Amino acid sequence: MTGAAGAGRGEGFLAVDSGGSGLRVVVGTPDRGTTAPRESREPVRTGPRGIDPGHLMAQLVPLVRELTAEAGVTGLGTAVVGAAGLATLGDALRAELPGALEREFGVRSVALVADAVTAYVGALGARPGAVVAAGTGLIAIGTDLKSWRRADGWGHLLGDCGSGAWIGRAGLEAALRAHDGRSGGSTALLARAEELFGPARELPGRLYPRADRPAVLASFAPQVAACAGLDPVADGILREAARHMADSAAAVCPAEGEPLIGLTGGLFRTGAALLVPLEEELRLRLPHARRVTAAGGPLEGSVHIATELARGSFTLPSDESMLYVVTPKRG
């Protein structure tokens, strides 16, 4: 991704990835690449109006000032902001952020993009297909280059089926079944749960008051994977997670041609215990699609979109809730 630093001066672009762990930001030009990323580890706040554009700008401005100097650009004509929660929490961003970026940096063209879309573009570029993005949560997104489709991404209470939080919760349920002597329990998972969290009877008190419950649940997913191959309950949990992922991919994947299937997100570092059943389920559900290795992540997706917008060669479908391109009004 690097290459712009120290290059000759000119107009550049800004690419941002805003997620649950904070901001990552680069500046670059279409021809010379980008700076190394700068980070803020403070997630952008949400409130009654959704994602807070003022808090986003407060973090963004000092990072961008440093990066424009490093990249040697005189201005920023294009900005792409990939943001978690844009589809449901993005009203204030859509109303205020383009104007704020114009006032602060002279940006003329802004794309506000859901993080699922930047994950897709980072993984597959501007090609038809489907991407499953899985970490603590899970969402699938697909496009035929005419429109976008999404499946799941409803959070750990209503969905995110097959995600790290889903796997961890299923593993802890199996542990508590073993503790109670109910069917479907796993003594192996009970031992690992008590090693990680303490006595099983204390688990509700340790879990329910936490504001970060999805992350705590997801922290048990590696324990489920570690038991796979030795414990049939753990094997069954991961097989069911793979089915859920394949269901979501099938819901969004184009039915015609030879679409691509990509996987992105930290959950896939779980390894073969999850990937082997997932590959089997994808072949079963989507025999016409071709699995490829994801080329990059959400920040690379923001850079790709910014580069294409700056070149005037942008071809991805617009969508008001997921990929919203606007030129701020002056004056």
C-alpha positions as CSV (number, residue, x, y, z in Angstrom):
1,M,0.0,0.0,0.0
2,T,2.9,2.4,0.7
3,G,4.7,4.5,-1.8
4,A,3.4,8.0,-1.8
5,A,5.6,9.4,0.9
6,G,8.4,11.6,-0.4
7,A,6.8,11.9,-3.9
8,G,6.3,15.1,-5.8
9,R,3.5,17.4,-4.6
10,G,0.0,17.3,-6.0
11,E,-3.6,16.6,-5.2
12,G,-4.4,13.4,-3.3
13,F,-7.1,11.3,-1.8
14,L,-8.0,10.3,1.8
15,A,-9.1,6.7,2.7
16,V,-10.5,5.8,6.1
17,D,-11.5,2.6,7.9
18,S,-13.6,3.3,11.0
19,G,-14.6,0.3,13.0
20,G,-15.1,-1.1,16.5
21,S,-11.5,-0.8,17.4
22,G,-10.9,2.7,16.1
23,L,-9.7,4.5,12.9
24,R,-7.1,3.6,10.3
25,V,-6.3,6.4,7.8
26,V,-4.1,6.8,4.7
27,V,-3.4,9.5,2.2
28,G,-2.3,8.8,-1.3
29,T,-2.5,9.5,-5.0
30,P,-3.8,7.2,-7.8
31,D,-0.4,7.0,-9.4
32,R,2.0,6.9,-6.4
33,G,0.3,4.7,-3.8
34,T,-0.4,5.6,-0.2
35,T,1.3,6.5,3.0
36,A,1.6,3.9,5.8
37,P,-1.6,3.9,7.9
38,R,-2.0,6.1,10.9
39,E,-4.3,4.9,13.7
40,S,-6.5,6.1,16.5
41,R,-7.5,3.3,18.9
42,E,-10.6,5.2,20.1
43,P,-13.8,4.0,18.4
44,V,-16.0,6.8,17.0
45,R,-18.9,7.4,19.4
46,T,-22.5,6.8,18.6
47,G,-25.5,8.6,20.0
48,P,-29.1,9.4,19.4
49,R,-28.3,10.6,15.9
50,G,-26.1,7.6,15.2
51,I,-22.4,7.8,14.4
52,D,-21.1,11.1,15.7
53,P,-19.5,13.1,12.8
54,G,-18.0,15.7,15.2
55,H,-16.1,13.0,17.1
56,L,-15.0,11.4,13.8
57,M,-13.6,14.7,12.6
58,A,-11.9,15.4,15.9
59,Q,-9.9,12.2,15.5
60,L,-9.4,12.5,11.8
61,V,-8.0,16.0,11.5
62,P,-4.7,15.6,13.3
63,L,-4.0,12.3,11.5
64,V,-4.8,13.7,8.1
65,R,-2.6,16.8,8.7
66,E,0.4,14.5,9.5
67,L,-0.3,12.3,6.5
68,T,-0.7,15.0,3.9
69,A,2.6,16.5,4.9
70,E,4.2,13.0,4.7
71,A,2.7,12.2,1.3
72,G,3.6,15.6,-0.1
73,V,0.2,16.4,-1.4
74,T,-1.2,20.0,-1.7
75,G,-4.8,19.1,-1.2
76,L,-7.4,16.3,-1.0
77,G,-9.9,16.1,-3.9
78,T,-11.5,12.8,-2.8
79,A,-12.3,11.1,0.5
80,V,-13.7,7.6,1.2
81,V,-14.8,6.9,4.7
82,G,-15.7,3.2,5.4
83,A,-17.7,3.0,8.6
84,A,-19.1,0.2,10.7
85,G,-22.8,0.8,11.3
86,L,-23.3,3.2,8.3
87,A,-26.4,1.4,7.0
88,T,-28.4,1.8,10.2
89,L,-26.5,4.6,12.1
90,G,-25.3,6.8,9.3
91,D,-27.9,9.6,9.0
92,A,-25.7,12.2,10.7
93,L,-22.6,11.2,8.8
94,R,-24.5,11.5,5.5
95,A,-25.9,14.9,6.5
96,E,-22.7,16.5,7.9
97,L,-19.5,14.7,7.1
98,P,-19.2,15.8,3.4
99,G,-19.5,19.4,4.3
100,A,-17.0,19.1,7.2
101,L,-14.4,17.4,4.9
102,E,-14.8,20.1,2.3
103,R,-14.4,22.9,4.9
104,E,-11.4,21.3,6.6
105,F,-9.5,19.8,3.6
106,G,-11.1,21.1,0.4
107,V,-12.5,17.7,-0.5
108,R,-14.8,17.8,-3.5
109,S,-16.1,14.2,-3.7
110,V,-16.9,12.0,-0.7
111,A,-18.0,8.4,-0.6
112,L,-19.5,7.1,2.7
113,V,-19.3,3.3,2.6
114,A,-20.5,0.6,4.9
115,D,-17.6,-1.5,6.3
116,A,-19.1,-4.6,4.7
117,V,-18.7,-2.9,1.3
118,T,-15.1,-1.9,2.0
119,A,-14.4,-5.4,3.2
120,Y,-15.9,-6.7,-0.1
121,V,-13.9,-4.4,-2.3
122,G,-10.7,-5.1,-0.3
123,A,-11.3,-8.8,-0.8
124,L,-12.5,-9.0,-4.4
125,G,-12.2,-5.5,-6.0
126,A,-14.9,-4.5,-8.6
127,R,-15.8,-8.1,-9.5
128,P,-19.2,-9.9,-9.0
129,G,-19.3,-12.3,-6.2
130,A,-19.9,-12.6,-2.4
131,V,-17.8,-12.0,0.7
132,V,-18.3,-13.4,4.2
133,A,-16.8,-11.0,6.7
134,A,-16.5,-12.8,10.1
135,G,-15.0,-11.8,13.4
136,T,-16.9,-11.2,16.6
137,G,-19.9,-10.6,14.3
138,L,-20.8,-11.8,10.8
139,I,-22.2,-10.3,7.6
140,A,-22.3,-11.5,4.0
141,I,-22.4,-9.0,1.1
142,G,-22.7,-9.6,-2.6
143,T,-23.0,-7.8,-5.8
144,D,-23.7,-8.4,-9.5
145,L,-22.2,-4.9,-10.1
146,K,-25.8,-3.6,-10.5
147,S,-26.8,-3.6,-6.9
148,W,-25.7,-4.7,-3.4
149,R,-27.2,-7.5,-1.3
150,R,-26.5,-8.2,2.4
151,A,-27.4,-11.0,4.7
152,D,-27.2,-11.2,8.5
153,G,-25.1,-8.6,10.4
154,W,-28.0,-8.3,12.9
155,G,-25.8,-8.5,16.0
156,H,-25.3,-11.2,18.6
157,L,-28.8,-11.2,20.0
158,L,-30.7,-11.4,16.7
159,G,-28.2,-12.9,14.3
160,D,-24.5,-12.9,13.4
161,C,-25.0,-16.7,12.9
162,G,-21.7,-18.5,12.7
163,S,-19.7,-15.6,14.0
164,G,-17.1,-15.7,16.8
165,A,-19.8,-14.6,19.3
166,W,-22.2,-17.3,18.0
167,I,-19.5,-20.1,18.2
168,G,-18.4,-18.9,21.7
169,R,-22.0,-18.8,23.0
170,A,-22.7,-22.3,21.6
171,G,-19.6,-23.6,23.2
172,L,-20.4,-22.1,26.6
173,E,-24.0,-23.5,26.4
174,A,-22.5,-27.0,25.7
175,A,-20.2,-26.4,28.7
176,L,-23.1,-25.6,31.0
177,R,-25.1,-28.6,29.7
178,A,-22.3,-30.8,30.8
179,H,-22.2,-29.0,34.2
180,D,-25.9,-29.7,34.7
181,G,-25.8,-33.3,33.3
182,R,-28.1,-32.4,30.4
183,S,-27.7,-34.0,27.0
184,G,-25.6,-32.2,24.4
185,G,-23.0,-31.2,26.9
186,S,-19.2,-31.3,26.5
187,T,-16.9,-32.0,29.4
188,A,-14.0,-30.8,27.3
189,L,-15.6,-27.4,26.8
190,L,-16.7,-27.3,30.4
191,A,-13.0,-27.7,31.5
192,R,-11.9,-25.0,29.1
193,A,-14.7,-22.6,30.2
194,E,-13.8,-23.0,33.9
195,E,-10.1,-22.5,33.0
196,L,-10.9,-19.2,31.2
197,F,-13.8,-17.8,33.3
198,G,-13.7,-19.6,36.6
199,P,-16.4,-21.9,38.2
200,A,-19.3,-22.5,35.8
201,R,-21.9,-21.4,38.3
202,E,-20.3,-17.9,38.3
203,L,-20.4,-17.5,34.5
204,P,-23.7,-15.6,34.3
205,G,-22.5,-13.1,36.8
206,R,-19.3,-12.6,34.9
207,L,-20.9,-12.3,31.5
208,Y,-24.3,-10.6,31.8
209,P,-23.2,-7.3,33.3
210,R,-20.5,-6.8,30.7
211,A,-21.1,-4.1,28.0
212,D,-18.7,-6.0,25.7
213,R,-20.6,-9.3,25.8
214,P,-20.2,-10.1,22.1
215,A,-16.4,-9.9,22.5
216,V,-16.4,-12.0,25.7
217,L,-18.5,-14.7,23.9
218,A,-16.1,-14.6,20.9
219,S,-13.1,-15.0,23.2
220,F,-14.3,-18.6,23.8
221,A,-14.5,-19.5,20.0
222,P,-10.7,-20.4,19.9
223,Q,-11.4,-22.9,22.7
224,V,-14.1,-24.5,20.7
225,A,-11.7,-24.8,17.8
226,A,-9.0,-26.2,20.0
227,C,-11.4,-29.1,21.0
228,A,-12.3,-29.9,17.4
229,G,-11.2,-33.3,16.2
230,L,-11.3,-34.6,19.8
231,D,-14.7,-33.6,20.9
232,P,-17.8,-34.3,18.8
233,V,-19.8,-31.5,20.3
234,A,-17.1,-28.9,19.3
235,D,-17.0,-30.5,15.8
236,G,-20.8,-30.1,15.6
237,I,-20.7,-26.4,16.6
238,L,-18.1,-25.5,14.0
239,R,-20.0,-27.5,11.3
240,E,-23.2,-25.6,12.2
241,A,-21.3,-22.3,12.0
242,A,-20.1,-23.3,8.5
243,R,-23.7,-24.0,7.5
244,H,-24.8,-20.6,8.7
245,M,-22.0,-18.9,6.8
246,A,-22.7,-20.7,3.6
247,D,-26.4,-19.8,4.0
248,S,-25.6,-16.1,4.2
249,A,-23.2,-16.4,1.3
250,A,-25.8,-18.2,-0.8
251,A,-28.4,-15.5,0.0
252,V,-26.2,-12.7,-1.5
253,C,-24.2,-14.4,-4.2
254,P,-25.1,-13.7,-7.9
255,A,-26.9,-16.7,-9.5
256,E,-25.4,-16.2,-12.9
257,G,-21.9,-16.5,-14.4
258,E,-18.9,-17.5,-12.3
259,P,-19.0,-15.2,-9.2
260,L,-16.1,-15.1,-6.8
261,I,-16.4,-16.1,-3.1
262,G,-14.0,-14.4,-0.6
263,L,-13.6,-14.8,3.2
264,T,-12.3,-12.0,5.3
265,G,-12.0,-11.3,9.0
266,G,-10.2,-12.6,12.1
267,L,-12.5,-15.6,12.7
268,F,-10.9,-17.3,9.7
269,R,-7.6,-17.5,11.5
270,T,-9.3,-20.3,13.5
271,G,-7.9,-22.6,10.9
272,A,-8.9,-25.9,9.4
273,A,-11.4,-26.8,12.1
274,L,-13.7,-24.2,10.7
275,L,-12.4,-23.7,7.1
276,V,-12.6,-27.4,6.1
277,P,-16.4,-27.7,6.8
278,L,-17.0,-24.2,5.4
279,E,-15.3,-25.1,2.1
280,E,-17.5,-28.2,1.9
281,E,-20.7,-26.2,2.6
282,L,-19.8,-23.5,0.0
283,R,-19.2,-26.1,-2.7
284,L,-22.5,-27.7,-1.9
285,R,-24.5,-24.5,-1.8
286,L,-22.7,-22.5,-4.5
287,P,-21.2,-24.9,-7.1
288,H,-21.1,-22.2,-9.8
289,A,-18.9,-19.9,-7.7
290,R,-15.1,-19.9,-7.4
291,R,-13.4,-19.5,-4.1
292,V,-10.5,-17.0,-4.1
293,T,-8.1,-15.7,-1.4
294,A,-9.1,-12.2,-0.2
295,A,-6.7,-9.7,-1.7
296,G,-7.0,-7.3,1.3
297,G,-9.2,-5.9,4.0
298,P,-11.5,-2.9,4.6
299,L,-8.8,-0.2,4.5
300,E,-7.6,-1.6,1.1
301,G,-11.2,-1.5,0.0
302,S,-11.4,2.2,0.9
303,V,-8.2,2.9,-1.0
304,H,-9.5,1.0,-4.1
305,I,-12.7,3.1,-4.1
306,A,-10.8,6.3,-3.5
307,T,-8.4,5.5,-6.4
308,E,-11.2,4.8,-8.8
309,L,-13.2,7.9,-7.8
310,A,-10.0,10.1,-8.2
311,R,-9.4,8.6,-11.7
312,G,-13.0,9.0,-12.7
313,S,-13.3,5.2,-13.4
314,F,-15.7,4.3,-10.5
315,T,-18.0,1.5,-11.6
316,L,-19.4,0.0,-8.3
317,P,-23.2,0.4,-7.8
318,S,-24.2,3.2,-5.5
319,D,-26.6,2.6,-2.6
320,E,-27.8,5.3,-0.2
321,S,-27.4,3.1,2.9
322,M,-24.2,1.3,1.9
323,L,-22.2,3.2,-0.7
324,Y,-23.2,6.9,-0.8
325,V,-21.2,9.2,-3.1
326,V,-21.8,13.0,-2.8
327,T,-20.2,16.2,-4.0
328,P,-20.5,18.8,-1.3
329,K,-22.2,22.1,-2.2
330,R,-20.0,25.2,-1.9
331,G,-21.0,28.4,-0.4
